[in-house]
Amino acid sequence: MDILNLNWAEFERFLFVFFRVGAMIIFVPILGSRQIPSIMKIGLMLFLSMIIFPLVQDRPMPEPKGLFELSKFLMADVTIGLGIAYISRLIFTAVQVAGTIVDFQMGFGVVNVIDPQTETQVSVTAQLQNILAILIFLAIDAHHYIIQAIVESFFVINPFEINFASITPEYVLHLFTATFTIAVKIAAPIMAILFFLSVGLGLVARTVPQMNVFIVGFPLQIGVGLLMVGLSISFFTILVENEMHAMPVKFMGFMRGL
């Protein structure tokens, strides 16, 4: 089929693909960054839509009888794309939360930098771990999981039976709460060492009252914290990589709940 010469019915079906892909591109990690030019995002939306459309054009799609029905079905497609992008962003949220917790324990709670992806202030350790997570994301081709999920959504989701009031909100809430569990797992080794260090400094303060523990403890916590951040990179890499490999399962759970 000539993608550039579509009749009105085929153009409507192409719009469903374009809006679903477009919502995913705008909010997905890395590609949805504000540093990516808008013209490049639009070009990528059209490119992916033109590749995906021939694969899914024979799938059952809504046949709206008016502008209102067309808008309703397009909003449903946007919601599906946003849901897939939201699930893929959760791992990066967990990384940033973990880095913030670590920096607070180390004494870097007020030392922030600008994250170029979101243009918000994040802690220095969170930014370091976020950059490592982005490199892992690209190294294992995790963005292919997201594109595959968009294609599979046309085969798994029945557009005539979409029901967002079913188990979907509960499943999304479960993924959201699991984000904090992942964050604690990432920060756990560093938090444990800093906790025992604080206990040790407390014992020193009780046994040697003449020593100014605050002056000694502050640089000691920073040094031990930075050392543990370096030593825990291998653990961090394994954990983040496993979570990214689990994304297809999470995508499928979300799509089957619709």
ZAKOLMAR-850039 format. One record per residue: residue number from 1; residue in three letters; x, y negated, z of N, C-alpha, C in turn. Coordinates in Angstrom, 3 decimals. Each point is the difference from the previous one (the first is absolute). Layout:
N
  nr rest      n.x      n.y      n.z     ca.x     ca.y     ca.z      c.x      c.y      c.z
 NUM  ala        X        Y        Z        X        Y        Z        X        Y        Z
...
END
This chain:
258
  nr rest      n.x      n.y      n.z     ca.x     ca.y     ca.z      c.x      c.y      c.z
   1  met    0.836    1.198    0.000   -0.836   -1.198    0.000    0.869   -1.246    0.000
   2  asp   -0.405   -0.982   -0.807    0.732   -1.258   -0.042   -0.422   -0.838    1.202
   3  ile    0.921   -0.194    0.932   -0.327   -0.691    1.239   -0.342   -1.462   -0.244
   4  leu    0.446   -0.543   -1.124   -0.230   -1.421   -0.277   -1.287   -0.234   -0.781
   5  asn   -0.693    1.052   -0.393   -1.256   -0.130   -0.744   -1.077    0.840    0.682
   6  leu   -0.487   -0.504    1.119   -1.000    0.701    0.779   -1.363   -0.639   -0.219
   7  asn   -1.045    0.857   -0.031   -1.345   -0.563   -0.005   -0.372   -0.432    1.413
   8  trp   -1.199   -0.572    0.157   -0.369   -0.566    1.302   -0.061    1.073    1.086
   9  ala   -0.542    1.176   -0.306   -0.099    1.068    0.999    1.392    0.457    0.431
  10  glu    0.897    0.151   -0.959    1.360    0.406    0.341    0.735   -1.106    0.763
  11  phe   -0.291   -1.254   -0.329    0.624   -1.112    0.721   -0.446   -0.025    1.456
  12  glu   -1.271    0.306    0.264   -0.482    0.075    1.382    0.740    1.090    0.763
  13  arg    0.194    1.141   -0.632    0.724    1.091    0.648    1.461   -0.399    0.247
  14  phe    0.573   -0.754   -0.930    1.372   -0.467    0.202    0.071   -0.974    1.176
  15  leu   -1.047   -0.809    0.184   -0.012   -0.932    1.122    0.058    0.736    1.343
  16  phe   -0.673    1.141    0.102    0.038    0.777    1.242    1.429    0.437    0.306
  17  val    0.707    0.437   -1.039    1.394    0.411    0.188    0.860   -1.209    0.361
  18  phe   -0.192   -1.101   -0.710    0.834   -1.182    0.204   -0.183   -0.566    1.409
  19  phe   -1.228   -0.086    0.483   -0.233   -0.575    1.326    0.548    0.900    1.095
  20  arg   -0.115    1.301   -0.170    0.545    0.908    1.015    1.521   -0.068    0.027
  21  val    0.613    0.019   -1.160    1.459   -0.117   -0.077    0.455   -1.371    0.480
  22  gly   -0.729   -1.052   -0.374    0.379   -1.354    0.382   -0.027   -0.210    1.499
  23  ala   -1.026    0.497    0.675   -0.064   -0.133    1.459    1.162    0.726    0.657
  24  met    0.369    1.144   -0.561    1.131    0.750    0.550    1.308   -0.768   -0.196
  25  ile    0.215   -0.558   -1.189    1.250   -0.704   -0.295    0.157   -1.230    0.888
  26  ile   -1.075   -0.723    0.240    0.083   -1.251    0.748    0.400    0.237    1.450
  27  phe   -0.452    1.113    0.596    0.213    0.212    1.430    0.969    1.139    0.321
  28  val    0.506    0.693   -1.001    0.901    1.109    0.268    1.358   -0.543    0.465
  29  pro    0.748    0.756    0.801    1.330   -0.488    0.420    0.914   -0.257   -1.195
  30  ile    0.886   -0.971    0.144    1.030   -0.391   -0.975   -0.635   -0.671   -1.223
  31  leu   -0.826    0.731   -0.748   -0.612   -0.592   -1.191   -0.957   -1.123    0.366
  32  gly   -0.622    0.106    1.171   -0.924   -1.031    0.436    0.666   -1.159    0.707
  33  ser    1.322    0.000    0.046    0.721   -1.071    0.675   -0.231   -1.334   -0.698
  34  arg    0.006   -1.067    0.776   -0.178   -1.336   -0.563    1.207   -0.428   -0.831
  35  gln    1.111    0.710    0.142    1.181   -0.330   -0.780   -0.105    0.495   -1.438
  36  ile   -0.928    0.918   -0.268   -0.204    0.488   -1.358   -0.875   -1.010   -0.750
  37  pro    0.435   -0.513   -1.155   -0.802   -0.987   -0.740   -1.378    0.549   -0.361
  38  ser   -0.997   -0.880    0.039   -1.378    0.416   -0.295   -0.130    0.537   -1.422
  39  ile    0.688   -0.602   -0.948   -0.085    0.454   -1.384    0.534    1.422   -0.137
  40  met    1.002    0.340    0.814    0.542    1.360   -0.034   -1.004    0.987    0.590
  41  lys   -0.698   -0.413    1.062   -1.016    0.870    0.594   -1.129    0.265   -0.989
  42  ile   -0.459   -1.061   -0.669   -1.088    0.166   -0.963    0.435    0.897   -1.154
  43  gly    1.234   -0.190   -0.457    0.504    0.860   -1.062    0.079    1.454    0.425
  44  leu    0.423    0.241    1.240    0.072    1.372    0.506   -1.399    0.596    0.150
  45  met   -0.973   -0.822    0.426   -1.385    0.480    0.100   -0.507    0.475   -1.356
  46  leu    0.209   -0.840   -1.035   -0.457    0.361   -1.351    0.739    1.225   -0.516
  47  phe    1.298    0.064    0.246    0.803    1.125   -0.489   -0.468    1.315    0.618
  48  leu   -0.152    0.013    1.342   -0.452    1.222    0.659   -1.432    0.355   -0.387
  49  ser   -0.840   -1.018   -0.128   -1.394    0.267   -0.369   -0.088    0.617   -1.389
  50  met    0.799   -0.500   -0.944   -0.026    0.551   -1.352    0.558    1.412   -0.054
  51  ile    0.906    0.330    0.933    0.527    1.370    0.048   -1.005    0.943    0.651
  52  ile   -0.659   -0.475    1.071   -0.908    0.856    0.763   -1.332    0.180   -0.716
  53  phe   -0.471   -1.022   -0.727   -1.339    0.049   -0.594   -0.214    1.208   -0.918
  54  pro    0.919    0.325   -0.914   -0.243    1.194   -0.839   -0.084    1.299    0.799
  55  leu    0.612    0.031    1.183   -0.024    1.216    0.801   -1.330    0.195    0.717
  56  val   -0.700   -1.106    0.276   -1.211    0.080    0.821   -1.247   -0.459   -0.742
  57  gln    0.107   -0.309   -1.299   -1.152   -0.558   -0.708   -1.151    0.991   -0.123
  58  asp    0.293    1.305    0.096   -1.065    0.997   -0.098   -0.635    0.311    1.352
  59  arg    0.515   -0.579    1.068   -0.569    0.219    1.322   -1.309   -0.774    0.138
  60  pro   -0.936    0.516    0.824   -1.259   -0.744    0.199    0.252   -1.327    0.685
  61  met   -0.500   -1.069   -0.592    0.143   -1.333    0.567   -1.357   -0.693   -0.014
  62  pro   -0.167   -0.994    0.859   -1.297   -0.696    0.052   -0.334   -0.656   -1.340
  63  glu   -1.290   -0.100   -0.263   -0.487   -0.695   -1.177   -0.936   -1.113    0.466
  64  pro    0.564   -1.124    0.403   -0.820   -1.086    0.550   -0.960   -0.566   -1.041
  65  lys   -1.192   -0.385    0.502   -1.023   -0.531   -0.882   -0.123   -1.516    0.113
  66  gly    0.954   -0.615    0.650   -0.044   -1.447    0.139    1.250   -0.497    0.676
  67  leu    0.109   -1.317    0.086    1.187   -0.594    0.598    0.110    0.329    1.483
  68  phe   -1.136    0.063    0.688    0.037    0.300    1.431    0.527    1.410    0.252
  69  glu   -0.502    0.976   -0.739    0.476    1.377    0.167    1.467    0.116   -0.390
  70  leu    0.399   -0.707   -1.049    1.406    0.029   -0.408    0.889   -0.553    1.107
  71  ser   -0.419   -1.104    0.619    0.776   -0.591    1.093    0.070    0.949    1.184
  72  lys   -1.096    0.678    0.291   -0.023    0.938    1.127    0.966    1.153   -0.218
  73  phe   -0.003    0.577   -1.190    0.892    1.123   -0.271    1.464   -0.448   -0.053
  74  leu    0.238   -1.219   -0.518    1.374   -0.507   -0.031    0.520   -0.239    1.417
  75  met   -0.851   -0.485    0.902    0.412   -0.192    1.392    0.316    1.340    0.651
  76  ala   -0.748    1.033   -0.352    0.300    1.339    0.526    1.370    0.463   -0.488
  77  asp    0.315   -0.271   -1.263    1.316    0.365   -0.525    1.108   -0.778    0.696
  78  val   -0.236   -1.282    0.245    0.982   -0.809    0.719    0.229    0.554    1.397
  79  thr   -1.060    0.421    0.658    0.126    0.564    1.350    0.824    1.281   -0.001
  80  ile   -0.186    0.828   -1.016    0.789    1.232   -0.099    1.476   -0.328   -0.185
  81  gly    0.293   -0.949   -0.896    1.390   -0.410   -0.194    0.605   -0.591    1.255
  82  leu   -0.767   -0.803    0.724    0.489   -0.586    1.248    0.253    1.078    1.046
  83  gly   -0.871    1.010    0.040    0.185    1.080    0.974    1.297    0.757   -0.236
  84  ile    0.310    0.285   -1.258    1.248    0.707   -0.321    1.202   -0.875    0.342
  85  ala   -0.066   -1.289   -0.330    1.108   -0.907    0.329    0.147   -0.154    1.513
  86  tyr   -1.124   -0.034    0.722    0.031   -0.140    1.458    0.715    1.185    0.648
  87  ile   -0.299    1.204   -0.468    0.636    1.193    0.564    1.507   -0.030   -0.257
  88  ser    0.397   -0.440   -1.193    1.431   -0.040   -0.321    0.729   -1.076    0.797
  89  arg   -0.690   -1.039    0.443    0.627   -1.071    0.777    0.171    0.362    1.478
  90  leu   -0.735    0.985    0.475    0.021    0.290    1.434    1.385    0.411    0.489
  91  ile    0.753    0.732   -0.810    1.320    0.437    0.423    0.922   -1.193    0.196
  92  phe   -0.127   -1.019   -0.857    0.831   -1.200    0.156   -0.446   -0.810    1.219
  93  thr   -1.289    0.029    0.292   -0.484   -0.648    1.219    0.573    0.686    1.236
  94  ala    0.042    1.333   -0.033    0.569    0.746    1.124    1.477   -0.343    0.193
  95  val    0.726   -0.142   -1.093    1.427   -0.346    0.078    0.175   -1.375    0.631
  96  gln   -0.813   -0.967   -0.399    0.122   -1.347    0.552   -0.393   -0.039    1.475
  97  val   -1.031    0.742    0.368   -0.386    0.054    1.418    1.114    0.615    0.836
  98  ala    0.612    1.070   -0.502    1.099    0.644    0.719    1.173   -0.954    0.174
  99  gly    0.361   -0.714   -1.061    1.098   -0.957    0.092   -0.293   -1.122    0.973
 100  thr   -1.242   -0.455    0.057   -0.378   -1.057    0.937    0.112    0.476    1.437
 101  ile   -0.425    1.239    0.247    0.104    0.563    1.356    1.465    0.101    0.425
 102  val    0.838    0.482   -0.908    1.429    0.146    0.309    0.626   -1.350    0.288
 103  asp   -0.288   -0.998   -0.824    0.580   -1.323    0.214   -0.456   -0.611    1.318
 104  phe   -1.232    0.244    0.376   -0.490   -0.512    1.282    0.771    0.625    1.162
 105  gln    0.298    1.293   -0.114    0.753    0.678    1.047    1.454   -0.457    0.031
 106  met    0.549   -0.319   -1.160    1.401   -0.418   -0.080    0.211   -1.452    0.425
 107  gly   -1.058   -0.795   -0.042    0.133   -1.417    0.291   -0.004   -0.865   -1.237
 108  phe   -0.382    0.590   -1.133   -0.079   -0.739   -1.257   -1.437   -0.398   -0.317
 109  gly   -0.840   -0.095    1.002   -1.415   -0.239   -0.243   -0.291   -1.310   -0.698
 110  val    0.864   -1.003    0.179   -0.238   -1.320   -0.614    0.887   -0.229   -1.217
 111  val    0.771    1.004   -0.395    0.879   -0.125   -1.173   -0.747    0.566   -1.199
 112  asn   -0.538   -0.858   -0.843   -0.824    0.427   -1.122    0.601   -0.467   -1.326
 113  val   -0.340    0.719   -1.037    0.361   -0.376   -1.369   -1.269    0.077   -0.851
 114  ile    0.076   -0.552   -1.204   -1.148    0.011   -0.906    0.049    1.258   -0.859
 115  asp   -1.093    0.754    0.040   -0.122    1.167   -0.871   -0.431   -0.472   -1.387
 116  pro    0.819    0.201   -1.042   -0.360   -0.510   -1.336   -1.229    0.675   -0.588
 117  gln   -0.347    1.203    0.460   -1.168    0.685   -0.540   -1.295   -0.666    0.435
 118  thr   -0.089   -0.308    1.297   -1.230   -0.552    0.553    0.106   -1.474    0.338
 119  glu    1.229   -0.542   -0.058    0.254   -1.396    0.361   -0.459   -0.297    1.427
 120  thr    0.214    0.938    0.881   -0.297   -0.163    1.423    1.275    0.217    0.797
 121  gln   -0.004   -0.446    1.242    1.164    0.168    0.862   -0.016    1.386    0.641
 122  val    1.113    0.690   -0.118    0.160    1.319    0.619    1.338    0.011    0.724
 123  ser    0.149    0.934    0.925    1.246    0.100    0.747    1.112    0.535   -0.899
 124  val    1.246   -0.205    0.417    1.141    0.362   -0.849    0.098    1.510   -0.190
 125  thr   -0.214    0.755    1.078    0.051    1.462   -0.129   -1.140    0.508   -0.865
 126  ala   -1.180   -0.594    0.149   -1.139    0.397   -0.834    0.297   -0.254   -1.472
 127  gln    0.659   -1.121   -0.299    0.341   -0.296   -1.392    1.045    0.969   -0.530
 128  leu    0.993    0.337    0.818    1.009    0.978   -0.413   -0.646    1.344   -0.304
 129  gln   -0.850    0.470    0.897   -0.645    1.292   -0.209   -0.998   -0.059   -1.157
 130  asn   -0.621   -1.152   -0.205   -0.924   -0.152   -1.121    0.747    0.103   -1.331
 131  ile    1.186   -0.603   -0.074    0.813    0.105   -1.224    0.414    1.451   -0.241
 132  leu    0.394    0.695    1.058    0.349    1.427   -0.143   -1.200    0.812   -0.463
 133  ala   -1.191   -0.313    0.536   -1.213    0.714   -0.405   -0.313   -0.251   -1.477
 134  ile    0.220   -1.220   -0.475   -0.228   -0.308   -1.417    0.959    0.802   -0.880
 135  leu    1.262    0.081    0.415    0.977    0.775   -0.773   -0.370    1.481   -0.029
 136  ile   -0.457    0.522    1.134   -0.446    1.399    0.034   -1.219    0.185   -0.895
 137  phe   -0.932   -0.946    0.055   -1.214    0.045   -0.815    0.336    0.114   -1.483
 138  leu    0.967   -0.787   -0.442    0.392    0.028   -1.409    0.853    1.219   -0.326
 139  ala    0.834    0.425    0.947    0.913    1.120   -0.259   -0.746    1.315   -0.191
 140  ile   -1.095    0.199    0.729   -0.749    1.260   -0.108   -1.174   -0.119   -0.980
 141  asp   -0.060   -1.132   -0.720   -1.072   -0.228   -0.989   -1.384    0.077    0.637
 142  ala   -0.142   -0.583    1.172   -1.291    0.040    0.684   -1.059   -0.808   -0.742
 143  his    0.436   -0.968   -0.831   -0.984   -0.763   -0.775   -0.716    0.890   -1.011
 144  his    0.617    1.131   -0.371   -0.679    0.941   -0.885   -1.192    0.643    0.699
 145  tyr    0.100    0.210    1.320   -1.129    0.546    0.759   -1.209   -0.924   -0.100
 146  ile    0.252   -1.312    0.033   -1.091   -0.964   -0.034   -0.668   -0.003   -1.375
 147  ile    0.799    0.018   -1.060   -0.565    0.034   -1.354   -0.761    1.298   -0.214
 148  gln    0.548    1.100    0.502   -0.689    1.287   -0.118   -1.322   -0.022    0.749
 149  ala   -0.030   -0.663    1.162   -1.238   -0.077    0.782   -1.067   -0.785   -0.754
 150  ile    0.403   -1.075   -0.704   -0.966   -0.771   -0.788   -0.608    0.869   -1.096
 151  val    0.841    0.785   -0.675   -0.506    0.872   -1.063   -0.923    1.066    0.591
 152  glu    0.413    0.625    1.090   -0.812    1.057    0.602   -1.313   -0.533    0.543
 153  ser   -0.030   -1.287    0.350   -1.238   -0.550    0.558   -1.149    0.078   -1.007
 154  phe    0.302   -0.078   -1.298   -1.049    0.100   -1.007   -0.521    1.430   -0.141
 155  phe    0.780    0.969    0.452   -0.419    1.396   -0.076   -0.618    0.489    1.305
 156  val    0.376   -0.612    1.118   -0.478    0.455    1.310   -1.256   -0.738    0.434
 157  ile   -0.030   -1.318   -0.238   -1.106   -0.826    0.477   -1.117   -0.015   -1.032
 158  asn   -1.192    0.327    0.438   -1.182   -0.096   -0.855   -0.550   -1.421    0.091
 159  pro    0.071   -0.781   -1.071   -0.406   -1.409    0.096   -1.474   -0.200    0.331
 160  phe   -0.816    1.055   -0.195   -1.427   -0.126    0.272   -0.350    0.374    1.437
 161  glu    0.976    0.496    0.758   -0.277    0.442    1.368    0.956   -0.616    1.011
 162  ile    0.567   -1.166   -0.323    0.906   -0.658    0.931   -0.781   -0.466    1.214
 163  asn    0.460    0.389    1.180   -0.677   -0.356    1.243    1.047   -0.395    1.017
 164  phe    0.221   -1.298    0.157    1.026   -0.485    0.910   -0.416    0.117    1.456
 165  ala   -1.263    0.336    0.240   -0.475    0.135    1.379    0.146    1.423    0.514
 166  ser    0.667    0.869   -0.768    0.150    1.389    0.429    1.177    0.120    0.959
 167  ile    0.914    0.916   -0.261    1.131    0.207    0.911    1.171   -0.921   -0.329
 168  thr   -0.112   -0.793   -1.068    1.123   -0.829   -0.430    0.465   -0.984    1.064
 169  pro   -0.885   -0.798    0.633    0.494   -0.920    1.038    0.702    0.714    1.144
 170  glu   -0.519    1.169    0.387    0.645    0.757    1.074    1.376    0.490   -0.420
 171  tyr    0.123    0.426   -1.251    1.294    0.485   -0.477    1.013   -1.139   -0.103
 172  val   -0.444   -1.153   -0.494    0.892   -1.158   -0.103    0.437   -0.443    1.394
 173  leu   -0.920    0.025    0.968    0.360   -0.357    1.379    1.012    0.989    0.566
 174  his   -0.155    1.280   -0.348    0.961    1.005    0.449    1.392   -0.285   -0.566
 175  leu    0.077   -0.375   -1.275    1.294   -0.340   -0.600    0.596   -1.239    0.656
 176  phe   -0.853   -0.960    0.344    0.471   -1.228    0.638    0.589    0.294    1.375
 177  thr   -0.681    0.817    0.775    0.521    0.342    1.333    1.263    0.855   -0.099
 178  ala    0.070    0.836   -1.031    1.203    0.819   -0.182    1.214   -0.859   -0.329
 179  thr   -0.229   -1.202   -0.519    1.100   -0.912   -0.297    0.784   -0.338    1.258
 180  phe   -0.693   -0.216    1.100    0.675   -0.336    1.252    0.775    1.208    0.545
 181  thr   -0.533    1.195   -0.244    0.734    1.206    0.398    1.312    0.108   -0.765
 182  ile   -0.045   -0.279   -1.296    1.218    0.023   -0.814    0.977   -1.059    0.477
 183  ala   -0.518   -1.191    0.337    0.869   -1.079    0.479    0.720    0.395    1.285
 184  val   -0.716    0.645    0.902    0.617    0.443    1.256    1.055    1.064   -0.268
 185  lys   -0.269    0.904   -0.943    0.988    1.027   -0.344    1.283   -0.629   -0.546
 186  ile   -0.156   -1.040   -0.834    1.173   -0.652   -0.579    0.810   -0.701    1.086
 187  ala   -0.699   -0.672    0.916    0.689   -0.794    1.025    0.396    0.817    1.218
 188  ala   -0.495    1.235    0.134    0.191    0.772    1.217    1.462    0.198    0.410
 189  pro    0.918    0.404   -0.888    1.395    0.208    0.442    0.634   -1.260    0.575
 190  ile   -0.234   -1.129   -0.652    0.599   -1.253    0.468   -0.667   -0.457    1.289
 191  met   -1.316    0.126    0.068   -0.721   -0.401    1.206    0.429    0.833    1.205
 192  ala    0.232    1.295   -0.214    0.396    0.874    1.102    1.360   -0.410    0.560
 193  ile    0.963   -0.246   -0.886    1.334   -0.396    0.471   -0.053   -1.343    0.720
 194  leu   -0.743   -0.956   -0.544   -0.095   -1.312    0.638   -0.734    0.079    1.335
 195  phe   -0.954    0.923    0.097   -0.699    0.181    1.279    0.957    0.528    1.068
 196  phe    0.771    1.022   -0.346    0.962    0.546    0.972    1.080   -1.030    0.326
 197  leu    0.368   -0.827   -0.988    0.959   -1.062    0.271   -0.571   -1.012    0.993
 198  ser   -1.274   -0.340   -0.146   -0.635   -0.930    0.935   -0.069    0.602    1.399
 199  val   -0.281    1.311    0.084   -0.025    0.671    1.300    1.387   -0.033    0.629
 200  gly    1.033    0.267   -0.821    1.365   -0.040    0.524    0.387   -1.381    0.485
 201  leu   -0.388   -1.031   -0.746    0.304   -1.371    0.433   -0.757   -0.346    1.281
 202  gly   -1.194    0.535    0.131   -0.748   -0.234    1.232    0.678    0.632    1.198
 203  leu    0.532    1.208   -0.172    0.727    0.649    1.099    1.272   -0.761    0.345
 204  val    0.688   -0.509   -1.047    1.206   -0.784    0.256   -0.347   -1.277    0.770
 205  ala   -1.107   -0.632   -0.352   -0.407   -1.223    0.688   -0.304    0.263    1.476
 206  arg   -0.506    1.202    0.306   -0.315    0.323    1.392    1.255    0.365    0.790
 207  thr    0.926    0.660   -0.676    1.201    0.456    0.718    1.080   -1.076    0.059
 208  val    0.057   -0.856   -1.021    1.014   -1.065   -0.032   -0.732   -1.335   -0.161
 209  pro   -0.551   -0.550    1.048   -0.784   -1.244   -0.131    0.828   -1.182   -0.486
 210  gln    1.325    0.044    0.207    0.825   -1.131   -0.414    0.100   -0.124   -1.519
 211  met   -0.257    1.078   -0.726    0.115   -0.021   -1.461   -1.242   -0.644   -0.616
 212  asn    0.224   -0.902   -0.937   -1.112   -0.616   -0.735   -0.408    0.934   -1.140
 213  val   -1.025    0.802    0.254   -0.414    1.030   -0.960   -0.534   -0.615   -1.286
 214  phe   -0.627   -1.159    0.099   -0.572   -0.612   -1.200    1.094   -0.383   -0.997
 215  ile    1.106   -0.533    0.513    1.084   -0.386   -0.901    0.649    1.230   -0.622
 216  val    0.166    1.052    0.789    0.621    1.225   -0.501   -0.968    0.790   -0.874
 217  gly   -1.270    0.039    0.423   -0.964    0.861   -0.673   -0.430   -0.483   -1.362
 218  phe   -0.072   -1.316   -0.202   -0.501   -0.516   -1.275    0.892    0.412   -1.175
 219  pro    1.303   -0.285    0.020    0.837    0.446   -1.132    0.119    1.522   -0.068
 220  leu   -0.089    0.657    1.184    0.089    1.470    0.001   -1.208    0.608   -0.698
 221  gln   -1.186   -0.538    0.246   -1.198    0.509   -0.677    0.063   -0.230   -1.497
 222  ile    0.505   -1.154   -0.398    0.116   -0.279   -1.433    0.985    0.965   -0.655
 223  gly    1.155    0.189    0.632    1.010    0.891   -0.574   -0.479    1.433   -0.093
 224  val   -0.589    0.502    1.088   -0.505    1.384   -0.005   -1.156    0.138   -0.984
 225  gly   -0.865   -1.019   -0.059   -1.121    0.057   -0.934    0.453    0.049   -1.447
 226  leu    0.952   -0.846   -0.356    0.514    0.005   -1.377    0.699    1.318   -0.317
 227  leu    0.732    0.534    0.987    0.662    1.291   -0.209   -1.033    1.099   -0.258
 228  met   -1.084   -0.004    0.769   -1.028    1.027   -0.171   -0.764   -0.184   -1.308
 229  val   -0.182   -1.244   -0.430   -0.642   -0.224   -1.304    0.828    0.648   -1.104
 230  gly    1.320   -0.158    0.086    0.872    0.621   -0.998   -0.012    1.518    0.079
 231  leu    0.036    0.535    1.236    0.040    1.456    0.164   -1.327    0.669   -0.368
 232  ser   -1.096   -0.735    0.108   -1.320    0.595   -0.254   -0.464   -0.173   -1.438
 233  ile    0.865   -0.523   -0.873   -0.412   -0.199   -1.394   -0.325    1.331   -0.675
 234  ser    0.763    1.042    0.310   -0.275    1.315   -0.600   -1.371    0.506    0.422
 235  phe   -0.304   -0.125    1.287   -1.318    0.392    0.496   -1.091   -0.852   -0.642
 236  phe    0.258   -1.294   -0.108   -0.963   -0.914   -0.613   -0.263    0.398   -1.458
 237  thr    1.055    0.321   -0.743   -0.142    0.377   -1.406   -0.845    1.249   -0.160
 238  ile    0.271    1.006    0.829   -0.750    1.259   -0.089   -1.477   -0.220    0.310
 239  leu   -0.264   -0.753    1.062   -1.388   -0.235    0.412   -0.777   -0.787   -1.056
 240  val    0.596   -1.069   -0.506   -0.681   -0.818   -1.005   -0.200    0.786   -1.290
 241  glu    1.004    0.771   -0.386   -0.126    0.795   -1.230   -1.115    1.032    0.125
 242  asn   -0.102    0.645    1.151   -1.077    0.979    0.210   -1.370   -0.665   -0.061
 243  glu   -0.119   -1.188    0.578   -1.281   -0.702   -0.030   -0.361   -0.412   -1.422
 244  met    0.991   -0.391   -0.789   -0.289   -0.384   -1.380   -0.376    1.218   -0.842
 245  his    0.623    1.137    0.263   -0.379    1.218   -0.724   -1.404    0.462    0.387
 246  ala   -0.487   -0.427    1.160   -1.349    0.376    0.443   -1.072   -0.910   -0.575
 247  met    0.372   -1.033   -0.740   -0.987   -0.930   -0.540   -1.020    0.670   -0.919
 248  pro    0.376    0.936   -0.896   -1.029    0.623   -0.849   -1.101    0.682    0.795
 249  val    0.356    0.616    1.132   -1.018    0.644    0.845   -0.945   -1.050    0.579
 250  lys    0.554   -1.128    0.427   -0.831   -1.076    0.544   -0.895   -0.597   -1.081
 251  phe    0.534   -0.162   -1.212   -0.807   -0.510   -1.098   -1.177    0.934   -0.287
 252  met    0.286    1.297   -0.011   -1.053    0.966   -0.313   -1.066    0.010    1.093
 253  gly    0.427   -0.126    1.270   -0.972   -0.055    1.080   -0.903   -1.216   -0.122
 254  phe    0.575   -1.122   -0.387   -0.792   -1.215   -0.189   -0.975    0.154   -1.139
 255  met    0.445    0.561   -1.129   -0.858    0.096   -1.180   -1.110    1.031    0.194
 256  arg    0.291    1.076    0.707   -1.029    1.021    0.226   -1.057   -0.489    0.986
 257  gly    0.329   -1.024    0.781   -0.974   -0.533    0.936   -0.985   -0.962   -0.632
 258  leu    0.269   -0.418   -1.242   -0.912   -0.953   -0.671   -1.187    0.717   -0.613
END
